[in-house]
Amino acid sequence: MADARRAPLKDNTDVSGAQALIVEARFYDDIQDALLEGAVAELKAAGLTYEVITVPGSLEIPAAIAIALDAAEKRGKPYDAAIALGCVIRGDTIHFEIVSMESSRALMELAVARQIPLGNGIITVDTEAQAWARARVSELNKGGDAARAALAMLRIKRRLAKA
């Protein structure tokens, strides 16, 4: 049976000079530092400038992105992409499910409705050890993954705008 996996196509559409928005939930400060480090490194490598807005928890991220998008548009300096960074660790109640599902749903709705390239870097895990493995740049680097996703979508948007 042939290997169904394929290497992603390399899109070299220029995104340098674009402005990104990072909204981060600072519920777990140290884990958040690692997620932010990964995201910022990717944005800098691609030549983007960025602004960071901090919110209390992951459930507040989608609303903060929507508010910031509107404010930037009114200032005449719209964001070209957005990145959501947060960490939700399972506890003893259903709060984990509510926060993880509702933040993800709201981010997807926001990305589609606003046509904003958006990377979802809200990690949802069972333990703090899993969170660290996903957050550290030297391990799974999910902050960097979220930034790469936003960059990939921005490249698609810019390439198709030229077509």
Rosetta constraint file for C-alpha pairs under 8 A:
AtomPair CA 11 CA 152 HARMONIC 7.72 0.50
AtomPair CA 11 CA 155 HARMONIC 6.90 0.50
AtomPair CA 11 CA 156 HARMONIC 7.93 0.50
AtomPair CA 12 CA 155 HARMONIC 7.64 0.50
AtomPair CA 13 CA 155 HARMONIC 5.37 0.50
AtomPair CA 13 CA 156 HARMONIC 7.82 0.50
AtomPair CA 13 CA 158 HARMONIC 7.14 0.50
AtomPair CA 13 CA 159 HARMONIC 6.28 0.50
AtomPair CA 14 CA 155 HARMONIC 7.03 0.50
AtomPair CA 15 CA 46 HARMONIC 6.86 0.50
AtomPair CA 15 CA 47 HARMONIC 7.17 0.50
AtomPair CA 15 CA 48 HARMONIC 7.17 0.50
AtomPair CA 15 CA 151 HARMONIC 7.63 0.50
AtomPair CA 15 CA 154 HARMONIC 7.20 0.50
AtomPair CA 15 CA 155 HARMONIC 6.50 0.50
AtomPair CA 15 CA 158 HARMONIC 7.97 0.50
AtomPair CA 16 CA 46 HARMONIC 5.93 0.50
AtomPair CA 16 CA 47 HARMONIC 4.33 0.50
AtomPair CA 16 CA 48 HARMONIC 5.35 0.50
AtomPair CA 17 CA 47 HARMONIC 5.92 0.50
AtomPair CA 17 CA 48 HARMONIC 5.15 0.50
AtomPair CA 17 CA 49 HARMONIC 6.67 0.50
AtomPair CA 18 CA 47 HARMONIC 7.53 0.50
AtomPair CA 18 CA 48 HARMONIC 5.02 0.50
AtomPair CA 18 CA 49 HARMONIC 6.39 0.50
AtomPair CA 18 CA 79 HARMONIC 7.64 0.50
AtomPair CA 18 CA 80 HARMONIC 5.92 0.50
AtomPair CA 19 CA 48 HARMONIC 5.74 0.50
AtomPair CA 19 CA 49 HARMONIC 4.95 0.50
AtomPair CA 19 CA 50 HARMONIC 5.43 0.50
AtomPair CA 19 CA 51 HARMONIC 7.85 0.50
AtomPair CA 19 CA 78 HARMONIC 7.70 0.50
AtomPair CA 19 CA 79 HARMONIC 5.22 0.50
AtomPair CA 19 CA 80 HARMONIC 5.41 0.50
AtomPair CA 19 CA 81 HARMONIC 6.89 0.50
AtomPair CA 20 CA 43 HARMONIC 7.95 0.50
AtomPair CA 20 CA 48 HARMONIC 6.76 0.50
AtomPair CA 20 CA 49 HARMONIC 6.21 0.50
AtomPair CA 20 CA 50 HARMONIC 4.53 0.50
AtomPair CA 20 CA 51 HARMONIC 6.51 0.50
AtomPair CA 20 CA 79 HARMONIC 5.51 0.50
AtomPair CA 20 CA 80 HARMONIC 5.72 0.50
AtomPair CA 20 CA 81 HARMONIC 4.79 0.50
AtomPair CA 20 CA 82 HARMONIC 5.51 0.50
AtomPair CA 20 CA 83 HARMONIC 7.52 0.50
AtomPair CA 21 CA 50 HARMONIC 5.58 0.50
AtomPair CA 21 CA 51 HARMONIC 5.12 0.50
AtomPair CA 21 CA 52 HARMONIC 6.15 0.50
AtomPair CA 21 CA 53 HARMONIC 7.67 0.50
AtomPair CA 21 CA 65 HARMONIC 7.81 0.50
AtomPair CA 21 CA 79 HARMONIC 6.36 0.50
AtomPair CA 21 CA 80 HARMONIC 7.99 0.50
AtomPair CA 21 CA 81 HARMONIC 6.28 0.50
AtomPair CA 21 CA 82 HARMONIC 4.59 0.50
AtomPair CA 21 CA 83 HARMONIC 6.16 0.50
AtomPair CA 22 CA 50 HARMONIC 7.01 0.50
AtomPair CA 22 CA 51 HARMONIC 6.08 0.50
AtomPair CA 22 CA 52 HARMONIC 4.74 0.50
AtomPair CA 22 CA 53 HARMONIC 6.26 0.50
AtomPair CA 22 CA 82 HARMONIC 5.77 0.50
AtomPair CA 22 CA 83 HARMONIC 4.70 0.50
AtomPair CA 22 CA 84 HARMONIC 6.01 0.50
AtomPair CA 22 CA 85 HARMONIC 7.28 0.50
AtomPair CA 23 CA 52 HARMONIC 5.81 0.50
AtomPair CA 23 CA 53 HARMONIC 4.81 0.50
AtomPair CA 23 CA 54 HARMONIC 5.80 0.50
AtomPair CA 23 CA 55 HARMONIC 7.16 0.50
AtomPair CA 23 CA 61 HARMONIC 6.12 0.50
AtomPair CA 23 CA 64 HARMONIC 7.13 0.50
AtomPair CA 23 CA 65 HARMONIC 6.63 0.50
AtomPair CA 23 CA 82 HARMONIC 7.63 0.50
AtomPair CA 23 CA 83 HARMONIC 6.29 0.50
AtomPair CA 23 CA 84 HARMONIC 5.15 0.50
AtomPair CA 23 CA 85 HARMONIC 6.24 0.50
AtomPair CA 24 CA 32 HARMONIC 7.45 0.50
AtomPair CA 24 CA 36 HARMONIC 7.85 0.50
AtomPair CA 24 CA 52 HARMONIC 7.26 0.50
AtomPair CA 24 CA 53 HARMONIC 6.32 0.50
AtomPair CA 24 CA 54 HARMONIC 5.00 0.50
AtomPair CA 24 CA 55 HARMONIC 6.14 0.50
AtomPair CA 24 CA 58 HARMONIC 7.60 0.50
AtomPair CA 24 CA 61 HARMONIC 6.89 0.50
AtomPair CA 24 CA 84 HARMONIC 5.99 0.50
AtomPair CA 24 CA 85 HARMONIC 4.59 0.50
AtomPair CA 24 CA 86 HARMONIC 5.73 0.50
AtomPair CA 25 CA 32 HARMONIC 7.40 0.50
AtomPair CA 25 CA 54 HARMONIC 5.84 0.50
AtomPair CA 25 CA 55 HARMONIC 4.89 0.50
AtomPair CA 25 CA 56 HARMONIC 5.39 0.50
AtomPair CA 25 CA 57 HARMONIC 4.55 0.50
AtomPair CA 25 CA 58 HARMONIC 5.26 0.50
AtomPair CA 25 CA 60 HARMONIC 7.71 0.50
AtomPair CA 25 CA 61 HARMONIC 6.84 0.50
AtomPair CA 25 CA 85 HARMONIC 6.36 0.50
AtomPair CA 25 CA 86 HARMONIC 4.89 0.50
AtomPair CA 25 CA 87 HARMONIC 7.44 0.50
AtomPair CA 26 CA 32 HARMONIC 6.28 0.50
AtomPair CA 26 CA 54 HARMONIC 6.54 0.50
AtomPair CA 26 CA 55 HARMONIC 6.39 0.50
AtomPair CA 26 CA 56 HARMONIC 5.68 0.50
AtomPair CA 26 CA 57 HARMONIC 6.33 0.50
AtomPair CA 26 CA 86 HARMONIC 7.16 0.50
AtomPair CA 27 CA 32 HARMONIC 7.87 0.50
AtomPair CA 27 CA 56 HARMONIC 6.12 0.50
AtomPair CA 27 CA 57 HARMONIC 5.63 0.50
AtomPair CA 27 CA 86 HARMONIC 7.72 0.50
AtomPair CA 27 CA 87 HARMONIC 7.42 0.50
AtomPair CA 28 CA 32 HARMONIC 5.96 0.50
AtomPair CA 28 CA 87 HARMONIC 6.98 0.50
AtomPair CA 29 CA 33 HARMONIC 6.14 0.50
AtomPair CA 30 CA 34 HARMONIC 6.66 0.50
AtomPair CA 31 CA 35 HARMONIC 6.44 0.50
AtomPair CA 31 CA 87 HARMONIC 7.55 0.50
AtomPair CA 31 CA 131 HARMONIC 7.13 0.50
AtomPair CA 31 CA 132 HARMONIC 6.33 0.50
AtomPair CA 31 CA 135 HARMONIC 6.18 0.50
AtomPair CA 31 CA 136 HARMONIC 7.85 0.50
AtomPair CA 32 CA 36 HARMONIC 6.00 0.50
AtomPair CA 32 CA 85 HARMONIC 7.37 0.50
AtomPair CA 32 CA 86 HARMONIC 6.52 0.50
AtomPair CA 32 CA 87 HARMONIC 7.35 0.50
AtomPair CA 32 CA 135 HARMONIC 7.57 0.50
AtomPair CA 33 CA 37 HARMONIC 6.08 0.50
AtomPair CA 34 CA 38 HARMONIC 6.46 0.50
AtomPair CA 34 CA 135 HARMONIC 5.41 0.50
AtomPair CA 34 CA 136 HARMONIC 5.32 0.50
AtomPair CA 34 CA 137 HARMONIC 6.65 0.50
AtomPair CA 34 CA 143 HARMONIC 7.52 0.50
AtomPair CA 35 CA 39 HARMONIC 6.41 0.50
AtomPair CA 35 CA 85 HARMONIC 6.73 0.50
AtomPair CA 35 CA 86 HARMONIC 7.81 0.50
AtomPair CA 35 CA 121 HARMONIC 7.83 0.50
AtomPair CA 35 CA 135 HARMONIC 4.99 0.50
AtomPair CA 35 CA 136 HARMONIC 6.83 0.50
AtomPair CA 35 CA 137 HARMONIC 7.55 0.50
AtomPair CA 35 CA 141 HARMONIC 6.95 0.50
AtomPair CA 35 CA 142 HARMONIC 6.51 0.50
AtomPair CA 35 CA 143 HARMONIC 4.20 0.50
AtomPair CA 35 CA 144 HARMONIC 7.22 0.50
AtomPair CA 36 CA 40 HARMONIC 5.99 0.50
AtomPair CA 36 CA 85 HARMONIC 7.23 0.50
AtomPair CA 36 CA 143 HARMONIC 5.97 0.50
AtomPair CA 37 CA 41 HARMONIC 6.17 0.50
AtomPair CA 37 CA 137 HARMONIC 7.31 0.50
AtomPair CA 37 CA 143 HARMONIC 7.24 0.50
AtomPair CA 37 CA 144 HARMONIC 7.83 0.50
AtomPair CA 38 CA 42 HARMONIC 6.54 0.50
AtomPair CA 38 CA 135 HARMONIC 7.99 0.50
AtomPair CA 38 CA 136 HARMONIC 7.69 0.50
AtomPair CA 38 CA 137 HARMONIC 5.53 0.50
AtomPair CA 38 CA 141 HARMONIC 6.00 0.50
AtomPair CA 38 CA 142 HARMONIC 7.32 0.50
AtomPair CA 38 CA 143 HARMONIC 4.81 0.50
AtomPair CA 38 CA 144 HARMONIC 4.20 0.50
AtomPair CA 38 CA 145 HARMONIC 7.90 0.50
AtomPair CA 39 CA 43 HARMONIC 6.38 0.50
AtomPair CA 39 CA 143 HARMONIC 4.62 0.50
AtomPair CA 39 CA 144 HARMONIC 4.24 0.50
AtomPair CA 39 CA 145 HARMONIC 7.38 0.50
AtomPair CA 39 CA 146 HARMONIC 6.79 0.50
AtomPair CA 39 CA 147 HARMONIC 5.07 0.50
AtomPair CA 39 CA 148 HARMONIC 7.95 0.50
AtomPair CA 40 CA 44 HARMONIC 6.05 0.50
AtomPair CA 40 CA 144 HARMONIC 7.53 0.50
AtomPair CA 40 CA 147 HARMONIC 7.76 0.50
AtomPair CA 41 CA 45 HARMONIC 6.10 0.50
AtomPair CA 41 CA 144 HARMONIC 7.22 0.50
AtomPair CA 42 CA 46 HARMONIC 6.30 0.50
AtomPair CA 42 CA 144 HARMONIC 5.90 0.50
AtomPair CA 42 CA 147 HARMONIC 6.17 0.50
AtomPair CA 42 CA 148 HARMONIC 6.68 0.50
AtomPair CA 43 CA 47 HARMONIC 6.30 0.50
AtomPair CA 43 CA 48 HARMONIC 5.24 0.50
AtomPair CA 43 CA 49 HARMONIC 7.17 0.50
AtomPair CA 43 CA 50 HARMONIC 7.62 0.50
AtomPair CA 43 CA 147 HARMONIC 6.64 0.50
AtomPair CA 43 CA 151 HARMONIC 7.97 0.50
AtomPair CA 44 CA 48 HARMONIC 5.62 0.50
AtomPair CA 44 CA 49 HARMONIC 7.05 0.50
AtomPair CA 53 CA 64 HARMONIC 7.97 0.50
AtomPair CA 55 CA 60 HARMONIC 6.32 0.50
AtomPair CA 55 CA 61 HARMONIC 6.62 0.50
AtomPair CA 55 CA 64 HARMONIC 7.48 0.50
AtomPair CA 56 CA 60 HARMONIC 6.96 0.50
AtomPair CA 57 CA 61 HARMONIC 7.12 0.50
AtomPair CA 57 CA 86 HARMONIC 7.30 0.50
AtomPair CA 58 CA 85 HARMONIC 7.74 0.50
AtomPair CA 58 CA 86 HARMONIC 5.52 0.50
AtomPair CA 58 CA 87 HARMONIC 7.00 0.50
AtomPair CA 58 CA 88 HARMONIC 7.31 0.50
AtomPair CA 58 CA 99 HARMONIC 6.85 0.50
AtomPair CA 58 CA 100 HARMONIC 7.86 0.50
AtomPair CA 58 CA 103 HARMONIC 6.53 0.50
AtomPair CA 58 CA 122 HARMONIC 7.11 0.50
AtomPair CA 59 CA 99 HARMONIC 5.62 0.50
AtomPair CA 59 CA 100 HARMONIC 7.85 0.50
AtomPair CA 59 CA 102 HARMONIC 7.12 0.50
AtomPair CA 59 CA 103 HARMONIC 5.20 0.50
AtomPair CA 60 CA 64 HARMONIC 6.25 0.50
AtomPair CA 60 CA 103 HARMONIC 7.78 0.50
AtomPair CA 61 CA 65 HARMONIC 6.19 0.50
AtomPair CA 61 CA 84 HARMONIC 6.61 0.50
AtomPair CA 61 CA 103 HARMONIC 7.24 0.50
AtomPair CA 62 CA 66 HARMONIC 6.29 0.50
AtomPair CA 62 CA 84 HARMONIC 7.91 0.50
AtomPair CA 62 CA 103 HARMONIC 6.61 0.50
AtomPair CA 62 CA 106 HARMONIC 5.99 0.50
AtomPair CA 62 CA 107 HARMONIC 5.54 0.50
AtomPair CA 62 CA 110 HARMONIC 7.29 0.50
AtomPair CA 63 CA 67 HARMONIC 6.16 0.50
AtomPair CA 64 CA 68 HARMONIC 6.02 0.50
AtomPair CA 65 CA 69 HARMONIC 6.01 0.50
AtomPair CA 65 CA 82 HARMONIC 7.44 0.50
AtomPair CA 66 CA 70 HARMONIC 6.30 0.50
AtomPair CA 66 CA 110 HARMONIC 7.37 0.50
AtomPair CA 67 CA 71 HARMONIC 6.23 0.50
AtomPair CA 68 CA 72 HARMONIC 5.99 0.50
AtomPair CA 69 CA 73 HARMONIC 6.11 0.50
AtomPair CA 69 CA 78 HARMONIC 6.65 0.50
AtomPair CA 69 CA 79 HARMONIC 6.56 0.50
AtomPair CA 70 CA 74 HARMONIC 6.25 0.50
AtomPair CA 71 CA 75 HARMONIC 6.29 0.50
AtomPair CA 72 CA 76 HARMONIC 6.29 0.50
AtomPair CA 72 CA 77 HARMONIC 5.22 0.50
AtomPair CA 72 CA 78 HARMONIC 4.72 0.50
AtomPair CA 72 CA 79 HARMONIC 6.65 0.50
AtomPair CA 73 CA 77 HARMONIC 5.76 0.50
AtomPair CA 73 CA 78 HARMONIC 4.60 0.50
AtomPair CA 73 CA 79 HARMONIC 7.73 0.50
AtomPair CA 74 CA 78 HARMONIC 7.99 0.50
AtomPair CA 80 CA 116 HARMONIC 6.94 0.50
AtomPair CA 80 CA 117 HARMONIC 7.15 0.50
AtomPair CA 80 CA 154 HARMONIC 7.15 0.50
AtomPair CA 81 CA 116 HARMONIC 5.81 0.50
AtomPair CA 81 CA 117 HARMONIC 4.78 0.50
AtomPair CA 81 CA 118 HARMONIC 5.81 0.50
AtomPair CA 81 CA 150 HARMONIC 6.13 0.50
AtomPair CA 81 CA 151 HARMONIC 7.43 0.50
AtomPair CA 81 CA 154 HARMONIC 6.59 0.50
AtomPair CA 82 CA 116 HARMONIC 7.04 0.50
AtomPair CA 82 CA 117 HARMONIC 6.28 0.50
AtomPair CA 82 CA 118 HARMONIC 4.73 0.50
AtomPair CA 82 CA 119 HARMONIC 6.47 0.50
AtomPair CA 82 CA 150 HARMONIC 6.66 0.50
AtomPair CA 83 CA 118 HARMONIC 5.51 0.50
AtomPair CA 83 CA 119 HARMONIC 4.70 0.50
AtomPair CA 83 CA 120 HARMONIC 6.14 0.50
AtomPair CA 83 CA 121 HARMONIC 6.92 0.50
AtomPair CA 83 CA 146 HARMONIC 6.37 0.50
AtomPair CA 83 CA 147 HARMONIC 6.21 0.50
AtomPair CA 83 CA 150 HARMONIC 6.66 0.50
AtomPair CA 84 CA 118 HARMONIC 7.55 0.50
AtomPair CA 84 CA 119 HARMONIC 6.23 0.50
AtomPair CA 84 CA 120 HARMONIC 5.07 0.50
AtomPair CA 84 CA 121 HARMONIC 5.29 0.50
AtomPair CA 84 CA 122 HARMONIC 6.30 0.50
AtomPair CA 84 CA 146 HARMONIC 7.49 0.50
AtomPair CA 85 CA 120 HARMONIC 6.81 0.50
AtomPair CA 85 CA 121 HARMONIC 4.53 0.50
AtomPair CA 85 CA 122 HARMONIC 4.90 0.50
AtomPair CA 85 CA 123 HARMONIC 7.71 0.50
AtomPair CA 85 CA 143 HARMONIC 6.71 0.50
AtomPair CA 85 CA 146 HARMONIC 7.90 0.50
AtomPair CA 86 CA 121 HARMONIC 6.42 0.50
AtomPair CA 86 CA 122 HARMONIC 4.25 0.50
AtomPair CA 86 CA 123 HARMONIC 6.16 0.50
AtomPair CA 87 CA 122 HARMONIC 5.40 0.50
AtomPair CA 87 CA 123 HARMONIC 4.82 0.50
AtomPair CA 87 CA 124 HARMONIC 6.00 0.50
AtomPair CA 87 CA 125 HARMONIC 7.79 0.50
AtomPair CA 87 CA 131 HARMONIC 7.20 0.50
AtomPair CA 88 CA 96 HARMONIC 6.60 0.50
AtomPair CA 88 CA 99 HARMONIC 7.45 0.50
AtomPair CA 88 CA 100 HARMONIC 6.77 0.50
AtomPair CA 88 CA 122 HARMONIC 7.27 0.50
AtomPair CA 88 CA 123 HARMONIC 6.20 0.50
AtomPair CA 88 CA 124 HARMONIC 4.80 0.50
AtomPair CA 88 CA 125 HARMONIC 6.37 0.50
AtomPair CA 89 CA 96 HARMONIC 6.83 0.50
AtomPair CA 89 CA 124 HARMONIC 5.99 0.50
AtomPair CA 89 CA 125 HARMONIC 5.02 0.50
AtomPair CA 89 CA 126 HARMONIC 5.45 0.50
AtomPair CA 89 CA 127 HARMONIC 6.00 0.50
AtomPair CA 89 CA 128 HARMONIC 6.83 0.50
AtomPair CA 89 CA 131 HARMONIC 7.58 0.50
AtomPair CA 90 CA 96 HARMONIC 5.24 0.50
AtomPair CA 90 CA 124 HARMONIC 7.59 0.50
AtomPair CA 90 CA 125 HARMONIC 6.20 0.50
AtomPair CA 90 CA 126 HARMONIC 4.80 0.50
AtomPair CA 90 CA 127 HARMONIC 6.89 0.50
AtomPair CA 91 CA 95 HARMONIC 7.57 0.50
AtomPair CA 91 CA 96 HARMONIC 6.54 0.50
AtomPair CA 91 CA 126 HARMONIC 7.78 0.50
AtomPair CA 94 CA 98 HARMONIC 6.51 0.50
AtomPair CA 95 CA 99 HARMONIC 6.11 0.50
AtomPair CA 96 CA 100 HARMONIC 5.98 0.50
AtomPair CA 97 CA 101 HARMONIC 5.76 0.50
AtomPair CA 98 CA 102 HARMONIC 5.72 0.50
AtomPair CA 99 CA 103 HARMONIC 5.79 0.50
AtomPair CA 100 CA 104 HARMONIC 6.16 0.50
AtomPair CA 100 CA 122 HARMONIC 7.94 0.50
AtomPair CA 100 CA 124 HARMONIC 6.51 0.50
AtomPair CA 101 CA 105 HARMONIC 6.04 0.50
AtomPair CA 102 CA 106 HARMONIC 5.98 0.50
AtomPair CA 103 CA 107 HARMONIC 6.11 0.50
AtomPair CA 104 CA 108 HARMONIC 6.26 0.50
AtomPair CA 104 CA 120 HARMONIC 7.55 0.50
AtomPair CA 105 CA 109 HARMONIC 6.23 0.50
AtomPair CA 106 CA 110 HARMONIC 6.03 0.50
AtomPair CA 107 CA 111 HARMONIC 6.11 0.50
AtomPair CA 107 CA 118 HARMONIC 7.87 0.50
AtomPair CA 107 CA 120 HARMONIC 7.41 0.50
AtomPair CA 108 CA 112 HARMONIC 6.25 0.50
AtomPair CA 109 CA 113 HARMONIC 5.91 0.50
AtomPair CA 110 CA 114 HARMONIC 5.76 0.50
AtomPair CA 110 CA 115 HARMONIC 7.73 0.50
AtomPair CA 110 CA 116 HARMONIC 7.66 0.50
AtomPair CA 111 CA 115 HARMONIC 5.29 0.50
AtomPair CA 111 CA 116 HARMONIC 4.99 0.50
AtomPair CA 111 CA 117 HARMONIC 6.43 0.50
AtomPair CA 111 CA 118 HARMONIC 6.00 0.50
AtomPair CA 112 CA 116 HARMONIC 7.10 0.50
AtomPair CA 116 CA 154 HARMONIC 8.00 0.50
AtomPair CA 117 CA 150 HARMONIC 5.11 0.50
AtomPair CA 117 CA 151 HARMONIC 7.32 0.50
AtomPair CA 117 CA 153 HARMONIC 5.02 0.50
AtomPair CA 117 CA 154 HARMONIC 5.35 0.50
AtomPair CA 117 CA 157 HARMONIC 7.73 0.50
AtomPair CA 118 CA 146 HARMONIC 7.95 0.50
AtomPair CA 118 CA 149 HARMONIC 7.15 0.50
AtomPair CA 118 CA 150 HARMONIC 4.74 0.50
AtomPair CA 118 CA 153 HARMONIC 7.32 0.50
AtomPair CA 119 CA 145 HARMONIC 7.82 0.50
AtomPair CA 119 CA 146 HARMONIC 4.31 0.50
AtomPair CA 119 CA 147 HARMONIC 5.80 0.50
AtomPair CA 119 CA 148 HARMONIC 7.44 0.50
AtomPair CA 119 CA 149 HARMONIC 5.10 0.50
AtomPair CA 119 CA 150 HARMONIC 4.47 0.50
AtomPair CA 120 CA 146 HARMONIC 5.37 0.50
AtomPair CA 120 CA 149 HARMONIC 7.97 0.50
AtomPair CA 121 CA 142 HARMONIC 6.05 0.50
AtomPair CA 121 CA 143 HARMONIC 5.57 0.50
AtomPair CA 121 CA 145 HARMONIC 7.28 0.50
AtomPair CA 121 CA 146 HARMONIC 4.82 0.50
AtomPair CA 121 CA 147 HARMONIC 7.98 0.50
AtomPair CA 123 CA 131 HARMONIC 7.06 0.50
AtomPair CA 123 CA 134 HARMONIC 7.41 0.50
AtomPair CA 123 CA 142 HARMONIC 7.48 0.50
AtomPair CA 124 CA 131 HARMONIC 7.66 0.50
AtomPair CA 125 CA 130 HARMONIC 6.09 0.50
AtomPair CA 125 CA 131 HARMONIC 6.07 0.50
AtomPair CA 126 CA 130 HARMONIC 6.86 0.50
AtomPair CA 127 CA 131 HARMONIC 6.47 0.50
AtomPair CA 128 CA 132 HARMONIC 6.25 0.50
AtomPair CA 129 CA 133 HARMONIC 6.31 0.50
AtomPair CA 130 CA 134 HARMONIC 6.31 0.50
AtomPair CA 131 CA 135 HARMONIC 5.99 0.50
AtomPair CA 132 CA 136 HARMONIC 5.86 0.50
AtomPair CA 133 CA 139 HARMONIC 5.76 0.50
AtomPair CA 133 CA 140 HARMONIC 6.14 0.50
AtomPair CA 133 CA 141 HARMONIC 8.00 0.50
AtomPair CA 134 CA 139 HARMONIC 6.53 0.50
AtomPair CA 134 CA 140 HARMONIC 4.69 0.50
AtomPair CA 134 CA 141 HARMONIC 5.72 0.50
AtomPair CA 134 CA 142 HARMONIC 5.58 0.50
AtomPair CA 135 CA 139 HARMONIC 7.38 0.50
AtomPair CA 135 CA 140 HARMONIC 6.55 0.50
AtomPair CA 135 CA 141 HARMONIC 5.23 0.50
AtomPair CA 135 CA 142 HARMONIC 5.59 0.50
AtomPair CA 135 CA 143 HARMONIC 6.50 0.50
AtomPair CA 136 CA 140 HARMONIC 6.46 0.50
AtomPair CA 136 CA 141 HARMONIC 5.31 0.50
AtomPair CA 136 CA 142 HARMONIC 7.80 0.50
AtomPair CA 137 CA 141 HARMONIC 4.29 0.50
AtomPair CA 137 CA 142 HARMONIC 7.78 0.50
AtomPair CA 137 CA 143 HARMONIC 7.86 0.50
AtomPair CA 137 CA 144 HARMONIC 7.41 0.50
AtomPair CA 141 CA 145 HARMONIC 6.32 0.50
AtomPair CA 142 CA 146 HARMONIC 6.11 0.50
AtomPair CA 143 CA 147 HARMONIC 6.42 0.50
AtomPair CA 144 CA 148 HARMONIC 6.11 0.50
AtomPair CA 145 CA 149 HARMONIC 6.12 0.50
AtomPair CA 146 CA 150 HARMONIC 6.31 0.50
AtomPair CA 147 CA 151 HARMONIC 6.11 0.50
AtomPair CA 148 CA 152 HARMONIC 6.01 0.50
AtomPair CA 149 CA 153 HARMONIC 6.27 0.50
AtomPair CA 150 CA 154 HARMONIC 6.11 0.50
AtomPair CA 151 CA 155 HARMONIC 6.15 0.50
AtomPair CA 152 CA 156 HARMONIC 6.37 0.50
AtomPair CA 153 CA 157 HARMONIC 6.15 0.50
AtomPair CA 154 CA 158 HARMONIC 6.12 0.50
AtomPair CA 155 CA 159 HARMONIC 5.95 0.50
AtomPair CA 156 CA 160 HARMONIC 6.01 0.50
AtomPair CA 157 CA 161 HARMONIC 6.08 0.50
AtomPair CA 158 CA 162 HARMONIC 6.58 0.50
AtomPair CA 159 CA 163 HARMONIC 6.73 0.50
